[in-house]
């Protein structure tokens, strides 16, 4: 790991995203003395903004479309094929999942050291910026640990004279570090509403702590099912709830469209033309102006997971589900998420049946599953192209996740009490389900229900793949190891439709036990002889 001096380069890069005219008027940033940076609040802020700018969102998530390699979606016809990842064809040198984000760690470390040892800005601002940097360092480490397990914990800028061959810390040490960082950040950060949108807050740090503790309590890491870990995760989620700073946004369709709404805890912000992405273009078939073919076509398994409006699964007796009229009577999330045959979409009736050569199953740049994506799509947006033109904010953490995390952790710790039912009923009521859950649900059945609620509530938000891993069920033949997922072939018959489930995966998926921990990138092993590769790679 070689030392790199970031400060001046960070500031220049940041200007592409964050304008600051008074700084530009003062002096040429090419000639800014690195020590002078710490005396100017504007320059300090620009350095911090650069760390924010590299957070994964719509445009630089890794893997780019993780929904396509689990049981949520598949890519559209002729728009690419991620099946080589599903089929297990990835290696330490393939780069599919690489997120060895020590450039971001170094920037955070350099910023924290400079702020603490050199900065002369106000104490209040220094305190806030320190909290933000700790949050950003914590979430970067979390994103590495969920991929690789234990990674080297580095908390100070490295010098060329240092021993750069740093060994990996254990998983336990990494999660303990992330939790400590979140706690320290929360103590420093302002509450929601007392800082600009898109910046870390007390609630964001607490919510990240809750997410980290939920992962740490999960089956992949908690092999002895230590109940105290689940208790800690439940308490952390409850602490966020008790802030009373967040609530569910009433319009389930517009959660990802109405920026910085009451449900958002932490988001990556976008604004045209300075920073934009291609979410809208990548959701629509070629027949819609500027559409490039869908990148995320919902699988039939995801469609089936949405409950009926009466709260029952489509597989339950008395649900009212009709396989000959499968899209009637579902909960609000279904209609906010799925475009099905005959839906109103982008101001027109959208067909997906096999006779429609513009949009139907089996045609180029059209659906591969019989469905299109609605969630998060601005149907009124026509000013986009393949990689830009959209500026929805990427919601990294929202209140619904906290409710689901609380319900899961409390159920695992002590069973399905009234607080678990309350959290789930709140979510389901927002989805239009006004029939409360019964009090006779056993722990195993509640676990199944909670996992299904996460499936439908958080779909398209790059959460499901990591859930299947932390629950340690990805290797099961009914999940990601040997399964071939399905779509819906719809054929016009007279005045109606024939519905036929079809397999959409070309061959069986592969997920072997070694894949729970991804391979350390090969180049990093070459650079650091003290790094050990994960087992099986």
N, C-alpha and C positions, 0 to 999 in steps of 0.2 A: 504494500500500500504506500504509494509515494505521496509526499506532501505536495499540496497545491495551494497557491495563494489565490483566494476567490474574490476578495472584496471589490476591487475595481471592476472586474468582469461581471460580478453579480449586479452591480449598480447599473452598468450599461445595458445588460440584458433586461433588467426590470423595466427600463424605460419603454420597452415595447408594449408593456401591459399597464403601467401606472404612470400617468403624466404628472410632472411636478415642475411647473414652469418657473417658480421662484428659484429652484435649485439650478436650473439651466441658465438662468440669468446671472447667477452669482459667479459661476466658474466653470471651466471646462472639466468635465468629469474624467477625461483621460489623464488629467494632470493632478487629480485630487490626491493629496497625501493620505496614505492609509490611516495614519494616526489622527488626522483631522476629521475623519469620518465620525469618530465617536463623540465629537463635540457639537455636531449638527443634527438636531432631531429629524430633519427631513432626510438626510443621508442614512441615518440609522433605520428609519422607517423603510427606505428603499431597499436596504439590505435584507430586512425582514420580509418585505414583500416578495423578494426573489425566492425565498424559501417556500412561501405560500404558492407561488406561481408554478412550482413543480409538483404540487399535489395531484395524484391521479384523479381524473374526472371523466367526462365524456370522451376526451380526445387522447389521453395518454394512459388509460387504464392498462393493466397488464395481468393476465392475457387480455387482448383488446375486447373480446366479447365472450366473457366467461359463461354467460347464460347458454351459449351454444354447445358447451361441453358437459352439460348436465341434463336434467329432465325438464328444462324450461322451454328452450327454443332450438330451432335449427336455421341455418343460413338459407337464403333464398336461392332458387335455381340460377345457375350461371353467375353468381355473385361471389364465388369462392367456396372453399371446403375446409372446415377445421377438423374433418374426421380423423386426420392423422394424429391429432391430439387425443381424441376420443379412443382411438385404436391403440393408444399407448406408445406411439412411435415418437417418443421424445427422449432426449439424452442430455447429459451434462453440457454438451456443446450445441444443442439445438436452439437454445434461446427462447423457447416457447414461454416459459414462466419466469424468466430471469427478473429478479427485483432485488439485486444486491445493491441497496440504495445508500452506500456509504459516502457518495458525493453529497447527498442531502444531510447525512449525519455530520460530515465535516463542516458544512456550512453552518448548521445549527451549533455545533461545538465552538466554532470560531466566533459566531455571533454572541453566544452566551459568555464566553471568556472576555471578549472585547467590551461587552456591556457591563460586566461586573468589575473589570479591572481598569478600564480606560475611559468609560463614558462619563461625560459631565452633564448629560441631559437631566431633567427633573426626576426626582425620586419616584413620583407617581407614574411617570411615563416609563421609567426604567423597570419598575415593578411589573407593569402591564406587559411590556415587550418581553421580559424574561419569562413570564407565564406563557405567552404565546409561543416562544421558541421551545420551551419545554414540552408543550402540547404537541408541536409539530415533530419534535424529536421522538416523542413517545409513540405517535401514530405511525411514524416511519418504521420504528422498531417493531411495532405490532404487525405491520404488513409484511415484514421480513420473517418474523417468528411463525406466523401462521402458514408460511410456505416451507421454511427450512427447519423449524424447530430451533434449537439453541444456536445463537450467532454471537460473534464477538461484541461485547459491550464496550464501546469507546466513548468517553465523555469529555475528552479534552483534545484540542488540535494536536495532531502528531507532527513532530519535527523529524528532519532527515536523520538526526542523531539518535532518535528513539528506536527501540526494537519494534519494527513494523510487522513482524510475524506474530500477530496476535492470535491466541487460541480461542476456540468457541467457548462461550459460557453455556451452562446447562439450560434446559427449558425452564426449570424452576427459577433460576437466577434471572432469566430474561423477563418472565412474567412479573416477578417481584420488582424488577427495575421499572417496567412499564407502569405498574400500579403506583409505585413511589413517585415517578415523574408526574403522573396524572394528579396525585394528591398535592404535590408541590405546586403544580400549575394552577389547580383550582383555588388554592389559598392566595394566589397572586392576581388572578384574573377578575375583571369586572363581571357583573351580572349581565344577562341579556338586556339589550336596550341602552346600555351605558357605553357601548363601543360600536364601531361601524359593522354593518352586516357583512358576513363572510369571514370575520375574524374570530379567533378562538375566544370563548367565554368560560366562566366558571362552570356553567352547565355542560358545555362541550367536553371539558376535561373530566367531569364527573361521569358523563355518558360513555366516554372512551374507557374509563376505568371499569364501568359496568360491563362493557363489551369484552374487555380483556379478561375479566374475572369469569365471565360466562364461558369463554373458550377454555380457560384454565381448569374449570370445573367439569368440562365435557369429557366424553369417554376416551377420546384420543390421548388426552394428557392425564386424565384422572383414572388411572387403570384400576385403582382399588375402590373407586366410587366413594371417596372421602366426602361425607356430607357437609363438613365444615366449608369446603370450597363452594358448594351450592348455596350454603347460608350466606357466605360473603358476597356471592354474585347477586343474590336476591336483595340483600341490604343495599348494595351499591345502586341497583336499579330503583329501589324504593327511595333512596336519597334523592335521585333525580326527580322522581314523581313528587316528592315532598317540597321541592323548590317552588312548585306551582307556577313555573315560568313558561311552561309549554302545555299545549292541549292539542287534541286531534282537530285537523282542519275539516270543517263540515263537508266540503265538496270533494269527494274522493277522486273525481275526474281531474281536478285541477291542482292536486298536491304538488306535482312537479312543474306546473306552469305558472302558478302565482308565487312570485319570488319572495323569499324571506318571510314566509307565512308563519303562523303561530306554532306549527308542528315542527319546523326546522330547528335542529339543534346545531348542526355544523354543515356548511355547504361550500362547494367550490364555485365561485362566481364567474359568470360570463357576461359579456356586453358587446354587442356588435358596434363597430367593426373591429374593435381592438382585440377581442378574444371571443371566438365563436367555434361551433362544432357542427357536425352533420347529422344529428339525431333525427331530424324530420325527414331529410332526404333518404336516410338509410332505413326508414320504416315503410316507405311507400313503393308500390310497384312502378315499373317504368311508364305505365299509362297515365300516371298523374304527373303533371308538369314538373320537370326537374327531378322526378324520382329516379333513383339509380338501381332499384331492385332491393327487396327487403333483406336486412341483415339479421333480423330476429323474427322468425315465424313461430308462433306458439305451438307447442306439441299438444297432441290430444290429451296426454296425461295431465298437463297443466289445466287445460280446459275442463277436464273431468273433476279436478280438485276444487273448483269453485262450488260452494254450497248453493242450495236453492234459497229463495228469499225467506222460506220458513225456517232456515237454519240447518236443515237436514242435508246430509250428503246425498248425491244423486243415487248412491247405492243402497240407501236406507229405505226400508219399507215406509210407505206413507209420505215420501218426499214430494210426490207429484211429478217426478221427472218422466218425460215421454221421449223415448229414443227416436221416435219419428218426428218430434218437434223439440230438439235437444237444447235450443237456445232461449226458450221461454221460461220465465219464472225464476231466473237465477239472481244472485245477490248483486248489489250495485257495482262491486269491484269487477265482476265479470264484464259488464258493459263498458266500464271505464278502461279495461285492459285489452279485451279481445275484439278484433274485427272478424266477424264470421260472414258466411254467405248470406247476402241480403241486408247487411248492415248499412246504415247511413254513415258515410265516411268521406271527409273532405268535400262536403257539399254534394255528394252524389251517392247513388246506390252502388255498393261494392259487392261484386260477385266473386266467388272463388271456385265455382263448379268447373268440371272438366271440359265443358263445352265453351267456356269463355276464354278465347285465345288471348285476350288482352290482360287478364288478371288471374286466370284459373290455374288450378293445380296442374303441374307438368309442363308449363310453358316457360320460356326463358325470361329471366328477370321477374319472375312471379313467385308465388308462395310454393313451398315444398311440403307444407303440412295441411293446407286447406284454410289457413288463417293468416291474418296480418296483425301487426302491433298497433294498439291505440294508446297505451299508457305513456304519458309524458309527451305525446305528439301534439304539436300545434297544428291543427287541421286548417287553420286560416293562413298559415305561413306559406307563401309561394316564392319568396326571395331567397332561395337556398340552392346549393349545388352539393356535390358529393361529400366534400369535407368541411363545409362552412354554411353560414346563413342561418344557423340556429343559435339561440343564446339562453336556453333554459339553464338554470343553475343545477349543478350536480349535487343532490342531497346525499351527503355521506352518512349522516346520522339524523334520524327523525324520531319523534316521540312514540310512534307506533312500535318501533323496534324496542324501545325501553319497556313498554307494556308487555310485549311478547317475551322479552328477556326476563322480566320479573316473573311472569306466569311460569315459564319453563324452570327457572331456578327454584322458585318456591315449591313447585310440584315435585321436583327431584329431591329437594331437601326434606320435605315433610308431607307431601301429598296435596291433593286438590282441595284446598280450603276455600272459604268465601272470597278471599282476596284474589285468588287465581281466577275464580269465576268472574269476579268484578272486572278484572283487567281484560279478559277475553270478551265479556259482554259489552264493554265500552267500545271495543274495536268492531264487533259484529253489529252493534247498533248503528255505528257510522256507515256500515255497509248496507243498511236497510233491514237488518235482521232484528226484529223486535221481540223475538221469542227467547227469553233467557235460557241459558244452559241449565240443565237439571243438577240437583245436588247429589245425585247417585252415581256420578261418573267415578270410576276407579282410576288409580294412578296410571296404569298402563294405557288405558283408553284415553285419559287426559293427555298423556305424552303424545299419542298419535294425533289427537286433535290439535294440540299446540303446534306440532311440527307442520301440520297441514295449513294452519293459519299463517305460519311464517311463509310457507310456500306461496300462497296466493297474495298475501298482503305485501310481501317484499319482492315479488317477482320483478324482473328487469332491473333490479337494483344491485346486482352482482353480490348477492348474499347467499344464494342457495348452494352453489358449488362448495363454498367454505363450510356451510352447515353440514352437508353430507359427509365432509371430511372429518369435522370435529366430532360428529356423532359416531364416527368410525363404522359407517354402514355403506360407504362408497364401494367397498370390495364385494358386496353381496351380489349374487346373480340377478336379483330383481331390481338392482339399482344401477351401478355403472360397470359391473364386470360380467359381461355376457348378455346384457339386455340390448334389445333393438326397439327403439321407441317409435311411436306411431303418429299418424295424422289422420285426416278425414277426407276420403274421396266422396265427392257429392255429384250425383248424376241427375239431371232433369228427367222426371218421369211423369208424363201428362202434365197436370197442374201442380205437381208436387215434386218431392225430392227423394232420392234413395241415398241413404247414408251408409258408408262402408269404411270401417277402420282399416288402414293400410300401414305397413311398415315403411318408415322413411329412412332409417339408417341402412347403408349399403352392406354392413356386416356387423357382427357383434362388437360392442364396446369392450374396452379392456381397462380394468383398474385393479392392479395387484397391490398387495400390502405395502411394498416399498414405496408406492406412490403417495402415501400419506405425508411423507416428508420429501419435498422436491429436491432435485440434485443441486448441490452447490455448483455454480457456473464453473466450467472447466478452466477458464482463464484465471479465475480467482485462486484456484488451487495451484496453478503455476506460479502465481505471484507470491503466495503465502504458503510456505511448506508446512506450517503448523496447523493449517486448516485440515480437518478430516471430513471426508465425503460421507454423506448419509448412506445407511446400509442399503444394499441392493443396487447401487448405481456405480 
